[in-house]
Amino acid sequence: MSKPVLLALIVLLVGGVYALWQNQTERIIRDMPAISAVTVDADGALIFHGDFAQDCAAAPQAETSNFPNNLDIQLARERSSLGTCGLQEASFTFELAAEAAAGSPWLIINEEVWARETDASYEAQSLFPVHIDDASLRLDGSGDLLLSVRGNQAVGCDLPELYTMRAAEGRVQIGVYNAMSADVACPDMLVEAHETIRLPATESPVDTLFEVNTFLIDGLETETVSDSDKVMTHIFRVNVNATESQPAQISLDIEGEHPDGCDLPVQVEQAREGNTIQVDIYRVVPADMICPMILRPYQGAVQLEGGFEAGSYTIKVNSHSQTLDI
């Protein structure tokens, strides 16, 4: 027997043994159903009707997260790869108790959205993502996560922002969406989306990578009060303006929000080290002051000190960072 033929036989034998080992190793398979209807019973519980592609013994389970405008539901079943399933479709009915359903007007079930149409039923709607220009996560004093997003939606109707939050492969994926009926006509224009919401509790570590639609957040901002009661302003947009003179002069137009409703003077400090400029924007809040639990918008203009020769500069405003080439 020639060496090439022997080598081919060995490869086939090893491949067959590996395939057999794979077939005998238990894996957990997660099946997603097709939802055909969502109804509401007399007690306010949600009843999901649908089909799985195969007839297996495993029962569906639901994970829910509450958001201001919608309930996010992950409905699936987990089954062993070593189990036996029939090839025919399997219909199912699943009930989500009233206390978990929370009477939400919008449901996102897996990747589909349903709107409350009557007291007894929901209807499927069209779901499409919001374009995100900027997003940030901050850890407030109570340990909760606050998500701020800015962007735009591609239709001119006044539509609520809907959210999902899913853990996947070492990161947390947050979806921001709009939804509407297919027969609704909206003006062909961009509408700004701007909202800050409190996220459901997560056990993810603070260095987790968060993804909001396609926008990546690689770190958490913290709102902590130091011994001198310095409370940093959350910054979500910085427009950098440079003159054409040499050396150039740089000014910043800044947008953000304060994490509470206290109306106090805003302090601005700036420092420069090499080609890195740090601007700190904060308020000094007395330790015994009780502030309303609302977000106050902030807009300001800062003229950077000194001149700037040709080169690349890093401009940091609190935890917001961007580069500028002159």
ROVEXSE-122575 format. One record per residue (C-alpha): x, y, z. Coordinates in Angstrom, 3 decimals, padded with zeros to 6 digits. Example, Ala and Ser with C-alpha at 12.3 -4.5 7.8 and 13.67 -1.06 7.14 Angstrom:
BEGIN
SITE:012.300:-004.500:007.800
SITE:013.670:-001.060:007.140
***
This chain:
BEGIN
SITE:000.000:000.000:000.000
SITE:001.417:003.366:-000.995
SITE:002.142:006.050:001.571
SITE:-000.489:008.538:000.199
SITE:-003.212:005.875:000.390
SITE:-002.168:004.917:003.937
SITE:-002.142:008.568:005.017
SITE:-005.647:009.065:003.573
SITE:-006.929:006.024:005.474
SITE:-005.453:007.325:008.721
SITE:-007.089:010.722:008.214
SITE:-010.474:009.101:007.552
SITE:-010.113:006.864:010.613
SITE:-009.197:009.787:012.893
SITE:-012.043:011.868:011.478
SITE:-014.529:009.058:012.043
SITE:-013.402:008.567:015.651
SITE:-013.672:012.321:016.288
SITE:-017.163:012.485:014.773
SITE:-018.242:009.526:016.899
SITE:-016.826:011.196:020.009
SITE:-018.676:014.414:019.139
SITE:-021.938:012.533:018.769
SITE:-021.486:010.891:022.164
SITE:-020.552:014.126:023.983
SITE:-023.537:015.878:025.515
SITE:-024.141:019.471:024.472
SITE:-026.956:021.783:025.447
SITE:-028.953:023.023:022.449
SITE:-031.075:026.154:022.783
SITE:-034.142:026.154:020.516
SITE:-036.052:029.339:019.666
SITE:-039.734:028.974:018.744
SITE:-041.856:030.705:016.123
SITE:-044.560:032.749:017.898
SITE:-047.947:032.799:016.169
SITE:-050.104:034.660:018.737
SITE:-049.953:036.405:022.114
SITE:-053.098:036.622:024.220
SITE:-053.977:037.867:027.706
SITE:-056.150:035.880:030.098
SITE:-058.624:037.257:032.637
SITE:-055.932:037.450:035.338
SITE:-053.536:039.456:033.169
SITE:-051.155:036.592:032.367
SITE:-049.579:036.437:028.915
SITE:-050.206:033.308:026.856
SITE:-047.731:032.590:024.055
SITE:-048.795:030.309:021.203
SITE:-046.349:028.923:018.664
SITE:-044.325:026.042:017.272
SITE:-040.908:024.496:017.679
SITE:-039.267:023.038:014.578
SITE:-038.922:019.616:016.231
SITE:-040.988:017.609:018.684
SITE:-038.810:017.271:021.814
SITE:-039.656:016.597:025.423
SITE:-038.016:019.804:026.725
SITE:-040.374:022.536:027.943
SITE:-039.915:026.235:027.055
SITE:-038.674:028.703:029.668
SITE:-038.803:032.512:029.760
SITE:-036.350:035.145:030.994
SITE:-037.774:038.664:031.347
SITE:-036.391:042.176:031.779
SITE:-038.566:045.235:032.413
SITE:-037.859:048.515:030.639
SITE:-039.813:051.805:030.782
SITE:-041.793:051.140:027.581
SITE:-041.504:047.407:027.030
SITE:-040.969:043.953:028.433
SITE:-038.030:042.029:026.949
SITE:-038.702:038.279:026.865
SITE:-036.271:035.542:025.901
SITE:-038.406:032.462:025.266
SITE:-036.601:029.220:024.451
SITE:-036.107:025.621:025.484
SITE:-032.862:023.874:026.337
SITE:-032.392:020.230:025.401
SITE:-029.594:017.682:025.377
SITE:-027.901:016.862:022.085
SITE:-028.145:013.190:023.103
SITE:-031.931:013.314:023.377
SITE:-034.325:012.081:020.727
SITE:-036.658:014.491:018.894
SITE:-039.307:013.887:016.297
SITE:-038.887:015.600:012.942
SITE:-042.382:017.096:012.875
SITE:-043.207:020.562:014.250
SITE:-044.488:020.729:017.815
SITE:-047.099:023.277:018.893
SITE:-046.851:024.732:022.393
SITE:-048.591:027.149:024.746
SITE:-046.624:028.963:027.437
SITE:-048.006:031.168:030.231
SITE:-046.164:034.119:031.764
SITE:-047.752:035.068:035.089
SITE:-049.395:038.469:035.494
SITE:-046.816:039.721:038.017
SITE:-044.032:039.021:035.489
SITE:-046.031:040.335:032.524
SITE:-046.498:043.726:034.244
SITE:-049.168:044.808:031.726
SITE:-046.565:046.188:029.339
SITE:-047.909:047.849:026.149
SITE:-044.965:046.484:024.124
SITE:-043.324:043.057:024.133
SITE:-040.080:042.083:022.455
SITE:-040.130:038.274:022.302
SITE:-036.750:037.006:021.145
SITE:-036.284:039.191:018.024
SITE:-039.922:040.114:017.317
SITE:-042.084:042.912:018.709
SITE:-045.750:042.770:019.698
SITE:-048.015:045.693:020.612
SITE:-051.042:045.598:022.929
SITE:-054.037:046.016:020.629
SITE:-056.926:044.988:022.886
SITE:-057.403:043.929:026.482
SITE:-057.085:040.319:025.344
SITE:-054.409:040.272:022.639
SITE:-051.189:041.624:021.138
SITE:-050.437:042.111:017.446
SITE:-047.096:041.670:015.676
SITE:-045.396:044.915:014.598
SITE:-042.320:045.914:012.599
SITE:-039.131:046.313:014.655
SITE:-036.132:048.355:013.522
SITE:-033.017:049.596:015.357
SITE:-032.304:053.195:016.325
SITE:-029.053:054.611:014.934
SITE:-026.808:055.344:017.927
SITE:-024.407:058.298:017.724
SITE:-023.263:058.122:021.338
SITE:-023.905:055.919:024.344
SITE:-022.505:055.662:027.849
SITE:-023.008:053.633:030.998
SITE:-022.462:054.997:034.448
SITE:-022.596:053.439:037.861
SITE:-024.643:055.611:040.208
SITE:-024.264:055.874:043.960
SITE:-026.690:053.003:044.595
SITE:-024.780:050.575:042.363
SITE:-027.326:050.640:039.522
SITE:-026.382:051.051:035.875
SITE:-027.739:054.070:033.996
SITE:-027.620:053.978:030.203
SITE:-027.667:057.218:028.194
SITE:-028.116:057.080:024.427
SITE:-028.252:059.690:021.704
SITE:-029.017:059.017:018.075
SITE:-031.814:059.189:015.556
SITE:-034.609:057.140:014.106
SITE:-035.293:057.106:010.396
SITE:-039.008:057.896:010.495
SITE:-040.805:061.050:011.523
SITE:-043.405:059.469:013.828
SITE:-043.181:059.987:017.576
SITE:-042.230:056.423:018.587
SITE:-041.109:055.150:021.989
SITE:-037.638:053.664:022.453
SITE:-037.784:049.940:023.186
SITE:-034.910:047.995:024.736
SITE:-033.446:044.525:025.016
SITE:-030.502:043.354:027.118
SITE:-028.758:040.054:026.368
SITE:-025.504:038.468:027.578
SITE:-023.470:036.885:024.770
SITE:-019.867:035.653:024.508
SITE:-018.208:037.829:027.124
SITE:-020.184:040.956:026.378
SITE:-023.608:042.408:027.046
SITE:-025.641:043.381:023.993
SITE:-028.182:046.178:024.509
SITE:-030.678:046.794:021.728
SITE:-032.461:050.114:021.190
SITE:-035.411:049.946:018.813
SITE:-038.547:051.580:017.493
SITE:-041.657:049.681:016.448
SITE:-044.775:050.490:014.457
SITE:-047.535:048.861:012.493
SITE:-046.860:048.137:008.829
SITE:-049.878:050.223:007.765
SITE:-048.709:053.425:009.521
SITE:-047.325:056.180:007.262
SITE:-044.609:058.399:008.757
SITE:-042.799:061.441:007.328
SITE:-039.472:060.597:005.695
SITE:-037.219:062.463:008.123
SITE:-034.780:061.871:010.948
SITE:-036.009:062.276:014.521
SITE:-033.556:062.648:017.393
SITE:-033.589:059.925:020.024
SITE:-032.270:060.872:023.459
SITE:-033.034:058.935:026.611
SITE:-031.470:057.821:029.890
SITE:-032.838:054.669:031.517
SITE:-032.009:052.498:034.502
SITE:-031.036:049.008:033.382
SITE:-032.246:045.804:035.015
SITE:-029.802:044.346:037.525
SITE:-026.865:042.511:035.934
SITE:-024.159:040.352:037.464
SITE:-021.674:041.354:034.766
SITE:-018.321:042.668:036.076
SITE:-017.653:046.386:035.691
SITE:-015.035:045.762:032.975
SITE:-017.551:043.953:030.729
SITE:-017.705:045.134:027.139
SITE:-021.152:046.562:026.423
SITE:-022.565:046.939:022.907
SITE:-025.504:049.265:022.211
SITE:-026.752:048.283:018.758
SITE:-023.377:048.592:016.967
SITE:-021.900:051.190:019.369
SITE:-019.285:049.778:021.759
SITE:-018.856:050.937:025.354
SITE:-015.569:049.691:026.776
SITE:-015.867:051.070:030.293
SITE:-018.203:052.369:032.978
SITE:-018.296:055.925:034.178
SITE:-018.693:056.297:037.920
SITE:-020.596:058.915:039.840
SITE:-018.882:059.150:043.170
SITE:-018.670:062.053:045.561
SITE:-015.163:062.660:046.887
SITE:-014.299:064.081:050.302
SITE:-014.645:067.545:048.766
SITE:-018.089:066.684:047.309
SITE:-016.926:066.988:043.686
SITE:-019.668:065.503:041.448
SITE:-018.608:065.032:037.831
SITE:-020.915:065.949:034.959
SITE:-021.755:063.167:032.516
SITE:-020.505:064.189:029.044
SITE:-022.004:062.648:025.922
SITE:-020.911:065.015:023.125
SITE:-017.922:067.316:022.487
SITE:-017.579:069.362:019.294
SITE:-013.995:070.530:018.774
SITE:-013.405:073.776:016.844
SITE:-009.889:074.783:015.734
SITE:-008.911:078.041:014.046
SITE:-006.734:078.091:010.910
SITE:-004.179:080.372:012.520
SITE:-000.731:079.148:013.562
SITE:-000.590:078.241:016.337
SITE:-004.242:077.214:016.299
SITE:-006.742:078.095:019.002
SITE:-009.157:075.393:020.137
SITE:-012.615:075.757:021.627
SITE:-015.047:073.064:022.772
SITE:-018.834:072.976:022.589
SITE:-019.941:070.470:025.200
SITE:-023.246:068.699:025.888
SITE:-024.059:066.465:028.816
SITE:-026.135:066.191:031.931
SITE:-025.775:066.426:035.685
SITE:-026.705:063.255:037.594
SITE:-029.133:065.074:039.902
SITE:-031.452:068.063:039.998
SITE:-029.425:070.428:042.219
SITE:-028.966:073.841:040.570
SITE:-025.356:074.645:041.485
SITE:-022.477:076.474:039.742
SITE:-020.503:074.423:037.245
SITE:-016.743:074.338:037.756
SITE:-014.336:073.910:034.805
SITE:-010.672:073.026:035.207
SITE:-008.170:072.222:032.468
SITE:-004.648:070.832:032.427
SITE:-002.224:070.076:029.609
SITE:000.546:067.509:029.521
SITE:002.312:067.191:026.173
SITE:-000.350:066.646:023.523
SITE:-003.022:065.543:025.994
SITE:-005.519:068.047:027.361
SITE:-007.756:067.151:030.298
SITE:-010.870:069.222:031.021
SITE:-012.799:068.494:034.238
SITE:-016.404:069.704:034.507
SITE:-018.112:069.246:037.861
SITE:-020.201:070.808:040.597
SITE:-019.428:071.034:044.295
SITE:-022.436:069.601:046.119
SITE:-022.697:069.995:049.908
SITE:-022.730:066.595:051.588
SITE:-025.955:067.332:053.429
SITE:-027.838:068.641:050.359
SITE:-030.777:066.536:049.159
SITE:-031.061:066.739:045.367
SITE:-034.099:065.854:043.227
SITE:-033.688:062.521:041.439
SITE:-033.788:064.003:037.953
SITE:-031.186:064.615:035.268
SITE:-030.337:068.245:034.483
SITE:-029.076:068.962:030.948
SITE:-025.727:070.726:030.586
SITE:-024.376:072.773:027.685
SITE:-021.173:074.765:027.838
SITE:-018.329:076.265:025.818
SITE:-014.682:076.014:026.873
SITE:-011.748:077.872:025.314
SITE:-008.590:075.806:025.711
SITE:-005.615:077.723:027.047
SITE:-002.567:078.401:024.885
SITE:-001.847:077.700:021.242
SITE:-001.598:074.413:019.364
SITE:001.072:073.700:016.741
SITE:000.588:071.134:013.974
SITE:000.232:067.632:015.396
SITE:-002.160:065.108:016.903
SITE:-003.870:065.929:020.212
SITE:-005.998:063.947:022.652
SITE:-008.758:065.969:024.287
SITE:-010.445:064.498:027.346
SITE:-013.547:066.016:028.930
SITE:-014.196:064.052:032.117
SITE:-014.262:060.456:030.812
SITE:-015.122:061.473:027.234
SITE:-012.049:061.283:024.944
SITE:-011.380:062.105:021.296
SITE:-008.433:063.012:019.065
SITE:-007.762:066.049:016.864
SITE:-005.208:066.426:014.096
SITE:-004.078:069.936:013.278
***
